[in-house]
């Protein structure tokens, strides 16, 4: 199976800049998120927080604790351990909510 499209919708970001909750829908050959897609979602989740540190406009001034609009960041996954307590149904789920938190964002 291949991932054809991923949709991400911000559910909330009101606690702090280092916390976000998102609703995900992954179209894997017309199937929602399945257990095998969880690794991908967890791997890309930290980038969703970092993108919140960018200005929304390329010409906007950048505060001291933010990243410029055109700065490229590399976030390699050195190790990923995923403990799935309850596998998703074989046919997948329609939507999946993920909460992400980071203690520190620094370059």
N, CA, C and O atoms as CSV, one atom per row, in Angstrom:
chain,resi,resn,atom,element,x,y,z
A,1,UNK,N,N,0.835,-1.184,0.000
A,1,UNK,CA,C,0.000,0.000,0.000
A,1,UNK,C,C,0.876,1.241,0.000
A,1,UNK,O,O,1.986,1.239,0.531
A,2,UNK,N,N,0.366,2.279,-0.593
A,2,UNK,CA,C,1.074,3.548,-0.618
A,2,UNK,C,C,0.189,4.630,-0.023
A,2,UNK,O,O,-1.034,4.589,-0.154
A,3,UNK,N,N,0.820,5.600,0.632
A,3,UNK,CA,C,0.071,6.736,1.150
A,3,UNK,C,C,-0.191,7.688,0.002
A,3,UNK,O,O,0.750,8.171,-0.627
A,4,UNK,N,N,-1.434,7.962,-0.277
A,4,UNK,CA,C,-1.773,8.839,-1.397
A,4,UNK,C,C,-1.935,10.280,-0.962
A,4,UNK,O,O,-1.512,11.185,-1.681
A,5,UNK,N,N,-2.521,10.514,0.165
A,5,UNK,CA,C,-2.741,11.886,0.618
A,5,UNK,C,C,-2.871,11.884,2.127
A,5,UNK,O,O,-3.342,10.916,2.724
A,6,UNK,N,N,-2.457,12.958,2.724
A,6,UNK,CA,C,-2.607,13.121,4.164
A,6,UNK,C,C,-3.231,14.479,4.419
A,6,UNK,O,O,-2.791,15.485,3.863
A,7,UNK,N,N,-4.231,14.508,5.241
A,7,UNK,CA,C,-4.864,15.761,5.618
A,7,UNK,C,C,-4.645,15.979,7.099
A,7,UNK,O,O,-4.833,15.063,7.899
A,8,UNK,N,N,-4.248,17.192,7.473
A,8,UNK,CA,C,-3.999,17.530,8.866
A,8,UNK,C,C,-4.830,18.762,9.200
A,8,UNK,O,O,-4.783,19.764,8.487
A,9,UNK,N,N,-5.580,18.681,10.272
A,9,UNK,CA,C,-6.397,19.803,10.719
A,9,UNK,C,C,-6.056,20.101,12.168
A,9,UNK,O,O,-6.090,19.207,13.013
A,10,UNK,N,N,-5.732,21.337,12.456
A,10,UNK,CA,C,-5.374,21.745,13.807
A,10,UNK,C,C,-6.603,21.674,14.698
A,10,UNK,O,O,-7.609,22.334,14.434
A,11,UNK,N,N,-6.521,20.877,15.751
A,11,UNK,CA,C,-7.640,20.756,16.683
A,11,UNK,C,C,-7.536,21.820,17.768
A,11,UNK,O,O,-8.529,22.470,18.095
A,12,UNK,N,N,-6.343,22.004,18.330
A,12,UNK,CA,C,-6.143,23.040,19.340
A,12,UNK,C,C,-4.662,23.337,19.474
A,12,UNK,O,O,-3.809,22.475,19.262
A,13,UNK,N,N,-4.381,24.573,19.830
A,13,UNK,CA,C,-3.010,24.985,20.093
A,13,UNK,C,C,-3.058,26.126,21.105
A,13,UNK,O,O,-2.403,27.153,20.927
A,14,UNK,N,N,-3.822,25.942,22.145
A,14,UNK,CA,C,-4.023,27.028,23.074
A,14,UNK,C,C,-3.221,26.910,24.360
A,14,UNK,O,O,-3.151,27.883,25.111
A,15,UNK,N,N,-2.616,25.773,24.645
A,15,UNK,CA,C,-1.892,25.628,25.900
A,15,UNK,C,C,-0.534,26.308,25.853
A,15,UNK,O,O,-0.188,27.048,26.774
A,16,UNK,N,N,0.238,26.078,24.811
A,16,UNK,CA,C,1.535,26.729,24.653
A,16,UNK,C,C,2.003,26.500,23.230
A,16,UNK,O,O,1.372,25.771,22.464
A,17,UNK,N,N,3.121,27.132,22.883
A,17,UNK,CA,C,3.667,26.943,21.545
A,17,UNK,C,C,4.254,25.552,21.354
A,17,UNK,O,O,4.464,25.120,20.221
A,18,UNK,N,N,4.521,24.847,22.444
A,18,UNK,CA,C,5.137,23.525,22.334
A,18,UNK,C,C,4.123,22.396,22.500
A,18,UNK,O,O,4.497,21.258,22.783
A,19,UNK,N,N,2.871,22.703,22.327
A,19,UNK,CA,C,1.812,21.696,22.401
A,19,UNK,C,C,0.870,21.899,21.223
A,19,UNK,O,O,0.529,23.032,20.883
A,20,UNK,N,N,0.456,20.819,20.610
A,20,UNK,CA,C,-0.513,20.915,19.517
A,20,UNK,C,C,-1.319,19.626,19.463
A,20,UNK,O,O,-0.821,18.553,19.807
A,21,UNK,N,N,-2.544,19.740,19.034
A,21,UNK,CA,C,-3.397,18.574,18.807
A,21,UNK,C,C,-3.901,18.659,17.376
A,21,UNK,O,O,-4.355,19.714,16.932
A,22,UNK,N,N,-3.822,17.554,16.660
A,22,UNK,CA,C,-4.205,17.536,15.250
A,22,UNK,C,C,-5.118,16.355,14.955
A,22,UNK,O,O,-5.017,15.298,15.578
A,23,UNK,N,N,-6.005,16.556,13.997
A,23,UNK,CA,C,-6.799,15.465,13.440
A,23,UNK,C,C,-6.155,15.065,12.123
A,23,UNK,O,O,-5.858,15.923,11.292
A,24,UNK,N,N,-5.936,13.772,11.926
A,24,UNK,CA,C,-5.281,13.270,10.717
A,24,UNK,C,C,-6.207,12.332,9.963
A,24,UNK,O,O,-6.930,11.528,10.551
A,25,UNK,N,N,-6.163,12.456,8.665
A,25,UNK,CA,C,-6.793,11.471,7.791
A,25,UNK,C,C,-5.766,11.108,6.739
A,25,UNK,O,O,-5.283,11.978,6.015
A,26,UNK,N,N,-5.429,9.838,6.648
A,26,UNK,CA,C,-4.474,9.382,5.643
A,26,UNK,C,C,-5.214,8.479,4.681
A,26,UNK,O,O,-5.858,7.511,5.084
A,27,UNK,N,N,-5.116,8.802,3.425
A,27,UNK,CA,C,-5.764,7.994,2.399
A,27,UNK,C,C,-4.735,7.005,1.864
A,27,UNK,O,O,-3.971,7.320,0.952
A,28,UNK,N,N,-4.725,5.825,2.433
A,28,UNK,CA,C,-3.816,4.766,1.981
A,28,UNK,C,C,-4.640,3.816,1.128
A,28,UNK,O,O,-5.273,2.894,1.641
A,29,UNK,N,N,-4.626,4.046,-0.157
A,29,UNK,CA,C,-5.484,3.320,-1.100
A,29,UNK,C,C,-6.931,3.308,-0.609
A,29,UNK,O,O,-7.570,2.260,-0.515
A,30,UNK,N,N,-7.417,4.487,-0.304
A,30,UNK,CA,C,-8.800,4.723,0.108
A,30,UNK,C,C,-9.144,4.070,1.442
A,30,UNK,O,O,-10.288,3.674,1.663
A,31,UNK,N,N,-8.177,3.958,2.317
A,31,UNK,CA,C,-8.392,3.427,3.658
A,31,UNK,C,C,-7.848,4.450,4.641
A,31,UNK,O,O,-6.810,5.060,4.383
A,32,UNK,N,N,-8.524,4.648,5.755
A,32,UNK,CA,C,-8.051,5.583,6.768
A,32,UNK,C,C,-6.822,5.045,7.485
A,32,UNK,O,O,-6.305,3.990,7.116
A,33,UNK,N,N,-6.340,5.765,8.521
A,33,UNK,CA,C,-5.142,5.338,9.234
A,33,UNK,C,C,-5.260,3.910,9.758
A,33,UNK,O,O,-6.232,3.566,10.430
A,34,UNK,N,N,-4.283,3.099,9.453
A,34,UNK,CA,C,-4.201,1.728,9.942
A,34,UNK,C,C,-2.965,1.631,10.833
A,34,UNK,O,O,-2.179,2.575,10.906
A,35,UNK,N,N,-2.791,0.515,11.498
A,35,UNK,CA,C,-1.686,0.369,12.441
A,35,UNK,C,C,-0.339,0.611,11.772
A,35,UNK,O,O,0.546,1.196,12.396
A,36,UNK,N,N,-0.151,0.184,10.534
A,36,UNK,CA,C,1.147,0.347,9.868
A,36,UNK,C,C,1.456,1.808,9.563
A,36,UNK,O,O,2.621,2.137,9.340
A,37,UNK,N,N,0.463,2.702,9.544
A,37,UNK,CA,C,0.718,4.122,9.272
A,37,UNK,C,C,1.084,4.904,10.526
A,37,UNK,O,O,1.516,6.052,10.419
A,38,UNK,N,N,0.925,4.319,11.709
A,38,UNK,CA,C,1.211,5.044,12.946
A,38,UNK,C,C,2.672,5.473,13.037
A,38,UNK,O,O,2.961,6.568,13.519
A,39,UNK,N,N,3.590,4.638,12.587
A,39,UNK,CA,C,5.007,5.006,12.605
A,39,UNK,C,C,5.276,6.258,11.799
A,39,UNK,O,O,6.040,7.124,12.227
A,40,UNK,N,N,4.654,6.363,10.630
A,40,UNK,CA,C,4.808,7.557,9.793
A,40,UNK,C,C,4.258,8.791,10.501
A,40,UNK,O,O,4.907,9.836,10.520
A,41,UNK,N,N,3.080,8.677,11.076
A,41,UNK,CA,C,2.477,9.823,11.761
A,41,UNK,C,C,3.327,10.295,12.929
A,41,UNK,O,O,3.506,11.498,13.120
A,42,UNK,N,N,3.850,9.364,13.709
A,42,UNK,CA,C,4.675,9.727,14.855
A,42,UNK,C,C,5.991,10.343,14.393
A,42,UNK,O,O,6.510,11.249,15.046
A,43,UNK,N,N,6.530,9.871,13.292
A,43,UNK,CA,C,7.799,10.394,12.779
A,43,UNK,C,C,7.668,11.839,12.298
A,43,UNK,O,O,8.587,12.632,12.499
A,44,UNK,N,N,6.557,12.197,11.672
A,44,UNK,CA,C,6.396,13.554,11.143
A,44,UNK,C,C,5.760,14.505,12.150
A,44,UNK,O,O,5.738,15.711,11.903
A,45,UNK,N,N,5.251,14.021,13.258
A,45,UNK,CA,C,4.548,14.869,14.220
A,45,UNK,C,C,5.399,16.007,14.783
A,45,UNK,O,O,4.884,17.121,14.883
A,46,UNK,N,N,6.671,15.806,15.160
A,46,UNK,CA,C,7.449,16.937,15.689
A,46,UNK,C,C,7.568,18.106,14.715
A,46,UNK,O,O,7.635,19.258,15.143
A,47,UNK,N,N,7.596,17.833,13.436
A,47,UNK,CA,C,7.685,18.918,12.454
A,47,UNK,C,C,6.454,19.813,12.511
A,47,UNK,O,O,6.542,20.995,12.179
A,48,UNK,N,N,5.320,19.281,12.920
A,48,UNK,CA,C,4.105,20.085,13.016
A,48,UNK,C,C,4.225,21.148,14.098
A,48,UNK,O,O,3.672,22.238,13.950
A,49,UNK,N,N,4.939,20.853,15.188
A,49,UNK,CA,C,5.170,21.862,16.226
A,49,UNK,C,C,6.145,22.909,15.720
A,49,UNK,O,O,5.910,24.106,15.883
A,50,UNK,N,N,7.237,22.473,15.109
A,50,UNK,CA,C,8.263,23.408,14.641
A,50,UNK,C,C,7.693,24.380,13.622
A,50,UNK,O,O,8.053,25.557,13.624
A,51,UNK,N,N,6.819,23.913,12.761
A,51,UNK,CA,C,6.230,24.803,11.757
A,51,UNK,C,C,5.408,25.914,12.398
A,51,UNK,O,O,5.196,26.957,11.779
A,52,UNK,N,N,4.947,25.710,13.616
A,52,UNK,CA,C,4.238,26.762,14.336
A,52,UNK,C,C,5.146,27.896,14.771
A,52,UNK,O,O,4.664,28.960,15.162
A,53,UNK,N,N,6.449,27.687,14.711
A,53,UNK,CA,C,7.424,28.709,15.080
A,53,UNK,C,C,7.833,29.571,13.895
A,53,UNK,O,O,8.703,30.429,14.042
A,54,UNK,N,N,7.250,29.377,12.760
A,54,UNK,CA,C,7.547,30.192,11.582
A,54,UNK,C,C,6.514,31.307,11.465
A,54,UNK,O,O,5.361,31.127,11.857
A,55,UNK,N,N,6.924,32.474,10.921
A,55,UNK,CA,C,5.923,33.509,10.655
A,55,UNK,C,C,5.001,33.053,9.525
A,55,UNK,O,O,5.406,32.274,8.663
A,56,UNK,N,N,3.798,33.528,9.535
A,56,UNK,CA,C,2.829,33.133,8.508
A,56,UNK,C,C,3.068,33.849,7.184
A,56,UNK,O,O,2.581,33.407,6.143
A,57,UNK,N,N,3.815,34.953,7.217
A,57,UNK,CA,C,4.075,35.754,6.026
A,57,UNK,C,C,5.584,35.855,5.820
A,57,UNK,O,O,6.321,36.064,6.784
A,58,UNK,N,N,6.051,35.711,4.594
A,58,UNK,CA,C,7.487,35.757,4.295
A,58,UNK,C,C,8.090,37.117,4.616
A,58,UNK,O,O,9.288,37.200,4.889
A,59,UNK,N,N,7.307,38.174,4.591
A,59,UNK,CA,C,7.821,39.520,4.843
A,59,UNK,C,C,7.618,39.980,6.280
A,59,UNK,O,O,8.009,41.095,6.625
A,60,UNK,N,N,7.024,39.160,7.112
A,60,UNK,CA,C,6.755,39.539,8.499
A,60,UNK,C,C,8.050,39.539,9.307
A,60,UNK,O,O,8.936,38.725,9.044
A,61,UNK,N,N,8.176,40.441,10.291
A,61,UNK,CA,C,9.361,40.413,11.156
A,61,UNK,C,C,9.370,39.131,11.994
A,61,UNK,O,O,8.319,38.604,12.356
A,62,UNK,N,N,10.568,38.645,12.291
A,62,UNK,CA,C,10.724,37.386,13.019
A,62,UNK,C,C,11.140,37.683,14.455
A,62,UNK,O,O,12.217,38.240,14.668
A,63,UNK,N,N,10.320,37.329,15.452
A,63,UNK,CA,C,10.725,37.501,16.848
A,63,UNK,C,C,11.952,36.649,17.156
A,63,UNK,O,O,12.279,35.731,16.404
A,64,UNK,N,N,12.620,36.947,18.243
A,64,UNK,CA,C,13.868,36.276,18.598
A,64,UNK,C,C,13.768,34.781,18.796
A,64,UNK,O,O,14.735,34.065,18.534
A,65,UNK,N,N,12.630,34.284,19.250
A,65,UNK,CA,C,12.510,32.849,19.531
A,65,UNK,C,C,11.840,32.070,18.402
A,65,UNK,O,O,11.376,30.952,18.622
A,66,UNK,N,N,11.782,32.632,17.212
A,66,UNK,CA,C,11.123,31.988,16.070
A,66,UNK,C,C,12.118,31.692,14.957
A,66,UNK,O,O,13.260,32.151,14.995
A,67,UNK,N,N,11.673,30.918,13.960
A,67,UNK,CA,C,12.488,30.605,12.791
A,67,UNK,C,C,12.054,31.487,11.635
A,67,UNK,O,O,10.880,31.842,11.526
A,68,UNK,N,N,12.997,31.842,10.769
A,68,UNK,CA,C,12.637,32.634,9.597
A,68,UNK,C,C,11.779,31.791,8.657
A,68,UNK,O,O,11.761,30.563,8.736
A,69,UNK,N,N,11.082,32.470,7.781
A,69,UNK,CA,C,10.146,31.818,6.870
A,69,UNK,C,C,10.846,30.831,5.938
A,69,UNK,O,O,10.285,29.787,5.605
A,70,UNK,N,N,12.083,31.161,5.512
A,70,UNK,CA,C,12.783,30.332,4.527
A,70,UNK,C,C,13.857,29.426,5.123
A,70,UNK,O,O,14.603,28.800,4.370
A,71,UNK,N,N,13.961,29.335,6.444
A,71,UNK,CA,C,14.971,28.481,7.075
A,71,UNK,C,C,14.586,27.011,6.907
A,71,UNK,O,O,13.458,26.613,7.199
A,72,UNK,N,N,15.537,26.221,6.435
A,72,UNK,CA,C,15.309,24.790,6.239
A,72,UNK,C,C,15.831,24.046,7.463
A,72,UNK,O,O,16.973,24.244,7.877
A,73,UNK,N,N,15.005,23.206,8.029
A,73,UNK,CA,C,15.381,22.431,9.209
A,73,UNK,C,C,15.399,20.951,8.856
A,73,UNK,O,O,14.566,20.469,8.088
A,74,UNK,N,N,16.357,20.244,9.427
A,74,UNK,CA,C,16.476,18.809,9.211
A,74,UNK,C,C,16.176,18.123,10.527
A,74,UNK,O,O,16.813,18.422,11.537
A,75,UNK,N,N,15.226,17.217,10.537
A,75,UNK,CA,C,14.844,16.515,11.755
A,75,UNK,C,C,14.963,15.013,11.536
A,75,UNK,O,O,13.970,14.346,11.243
A,76,UNK,N,N,16.180,14.475,11.677
A,76,UNK,CA,C,16.332,13.030,11.454
A,76,UNK,C,C,15.749,12.229,12.616
A,76,UNK,O,O,15.772,12.674,13.764
A,77,UNK,N,N,15.243,11.078,12.312
A,77,UNK,CA,C,14.771,10.161,13.344
A,77,UNK,C,C,15.912,9.203,13.652
A,77,UNK,O,O,16.269,8.358,12.831
A,78,UNK,N,N,16.479,9.346,14.842
A,78,UNK,CA,C,17.579,8.474,15.228
A,78,UNK,C,C,17.070,7.154,15.786
A,78,UNK,O,O,17.665,6.099,15.568
A,79,UNK,N,N,15.973,7.231,16.500
A,79,UNK,CA,C,15.391,6.027,17.077
A,79,UNK,C,C,13.897,6.269,17.259
A,79,UNK,O,O,13.479,7.343,17.690
A,80,UNK,N,N,13.115,5.276,16.932
A,80,UNK,CA,C,11.667,5.399,17.081
A,80,UNK,C,C,11.136,4.102,17.658
A,80,UNK,O,O,11.290,3.034,17.066
A,81,UNK,N,N,10.515,4.205,18.807
A,81,UNK,CA,C,9.916,3.045,19.446
A,81,UNK,C,C,8.435,3.341,19.630
A,81,UNK,O,O,8.067,4.351,20.229
A,82,UNK,N,N,7.610,2.478,19.126
A,82,UNK,CA,C,6.169,2.695,19.159
A,82,UNK,C,C,5.507,1.496,19.818
A,82,UNK,O,O,5.631,0.368,19.342
A,83,UNK,N,N,4.810,1.744,20.906
A,83,UNK,CA,C,4.105,0.688,21.628
A,83,UNK,C,C,2.612,0.862,21.367
A,83,UNK,O,O,1.985,1.766,21.919
A,84,UNK,N,N,2.052,0.010,20.541
A,84,UNK,CA,C,0.635,0.088,20.189
A,84,UNK,C,C,-0.125,-0.847,21.115
A,84,UNK,O,O,0.011,-2.067,21.022
A,85,UNK,N,N,-0.922,-0.280,22.006
A,85,UNK,CA,C,-1.645,-1.092,22.982
A,85,UNK,C,C,-2.873,-1.770,22.388
A,85,UNK,O,O,-3.243,-2.872,22.791
A,86,UNK,N,N,-3.499,-1.098,21.424
A,86,UNK,CA,C,-4.691,-1.665,20.789
A,86,UNK,C,C,-4.576,-1.393,19.293
A,86,UNK,O,O,-4.667,-0.240,18.872
A,87,UNK,N,N,-4.380,-2.425,18.487
A,87,UNK,CA,C,-4.236,-2.187,17.043
A,87,UNK,C,C,-5.506,-1.594,16.446
A,87,UNK,O,O,-6.617,-1.876,16.894
A,88,UNK,N,N,-5.314,-0.776,15.436
A,88,UNK,CA,C,-6.450,-0.205,14.718
A,88,UNK,C,C,-7.111,-1.295,13.883
A,88,UNK,O,O,-6.469,-2.298,13.570
A,89,UNK,N,N,-8.369,-1.123,13.518
A,89,UNK,CA,C,-9.040,-2.133,12.691
A,89,UNK,C,C,-8.305,-2.351,11.369
A,89,UNK,O,O,-7.641,-1.445,10.866
A,90,UNK,N,N,-8.424,-3.530,10.822
A,90,UNK,CA,C,-7.750,-3.884,9.569
A,90,UNK,C,C,-8.120,-2.931,8.444
A,90,UNK,O,O,-7.278,-2.601,7.608
A,91,UNK,N,N,-9.375,-2.484,8.415
A,91,UNK,CA,C,-9.817,-1.567,7.359
A,91,UNK,C,C,-9.418,-0.127,7.641
A,91,UNK,O,O,-9.667,0.749,6.813
A,92,UNK,N,N,-8.803,0.140,8.791
A,92,UNK,CA,C,-8.352,1.490,9.120
A,92,UNK,C,C,-9.423,2.284,9.845
A,92,UNK,O,O,-10.572,1.854,9.949
A,93,UNK,N,N,-9.041,3.425,10.334
A,93,UNK,CA,C,-9.951,4.354,10.990
A,93,UNK,C,C,-10.195,5.521,10.060
A,93,UNK,O,O,-9.374,5.807,9.188
A,94,UNK,N,N,-11.310,6.195,10.239
A,94,UNK,CA,C,-11.584,7.365,9.412
A,94,UNK,C,C,-10.668,8.526,9.777
A,94,UNK,O,O,-10.049,9.129,8.900
A,95,UNK,N,N,-10.579,8.840,11.061
A,95,UNK,CA,C,-9.778,9.964,11.535
A,95,UNK,C,C,-8.996,9.529,12.762
A,95,UNK,O,O,-9.408,8.625,13.490
A,96,UNK,N,N,-7.874,10.176,12.980
A,96,UNK,CA,C,-7.028,9.869,14.123
A,96,UNK,C,C,-6.577,11.182,14.742
A,96,UNK,O,O,-6.104,12.070,14.034
A,97,UNK,N,N,-6.718,11.315,16.055
A,97,UNK,CA,C,-6.289,12.533,16.745
A,97,UNK,C,C,-4.955,12.272,17.416
A,97,UNK,O,O,-4.776,11.261,18.095
A,98,UNK,N,N,-4.018,13.193,17.219
A,98,UNK,CA,C,-2.690,13.088,17.815
A,98,UNK,C,C,-2.421,14.338,18.634
A,98,UNK,O,O,-2.660,15.454,18.174
A,99,UNK,N,N,-1.926,14.148,19.842
A,99,UNK,CA,C,-1.488,15.264,20.685
A,99,UNK,C,C,0.027,15.231,20.737
A,99,UNK,O,O,0.621,14.177,20.966
A,100,UNK,N,N,0.650,16.371,20.528
A,100,UNK,CA,C,2.106,16.471,20.474
A,100,UNK,C,C,2.554,17.491,21.505
A,100,UNK,O,O,1.959,18.562,21.627
A,101,UNK,N,N,3.605,17.161,22.249
A,101,UNK,CA,C,4.166,18.104,23.214
A,101,UNK,C,C,5.681,18.033,23.138
A,101,UNK,O,O,6.252,16.961,22.937
A,102,UNK,N,N,6.324,19.172,23.298
A,102,UNK,CA,C,7.785,19.239,23.309
A,102,UNK,C,C,8.217,20.035,24.530
A,102,UNK,O,O,7.573,21.019,24.893
A,103,UNK,N,N,9.304,19.614,25.165
A,103,UNK,CA,C,9.806,20.352,26.317
A,103,UNK,C,C,10.597,21.577,25.885
A,103,UNK,O,O,10.467,22.645,26.482
A,104,UNK,N,N,11.419,21.424,24.845
A,104,UNK,CA,C,12.280,22.518,24.389
A,104,UNK,C,C,12.293,22.534,22.871
A,104,UNK,O,O,12.357,21.482,22.234
A,105,UNK,N,N,12.233,23.727,22.290
A,105,UNK,CA,C,12.430,23.910,20.856
A,105,UNK,C,C,13.644,24.808,20.710
A,105,UNK,O,O,13.602,25.984,21.071
A,106,UNK,N,N,14.713,24.261,20.186
A,106,UNK,CA,C,15.921,25.061,19.981
A,106,UNK,C,C,16.665,24.540,18.778
A,106,UNK,O,O,16.490,23.392,18.370
A,107,UNK,N,N,17.504,25.401,18.209
A,107,UNK,CA,C,18.267,25.002,17.040
A,107,UNK,C,C,19.663,24.629,17.490
A,107,UNK,O,O,20.498,24.256,16.666
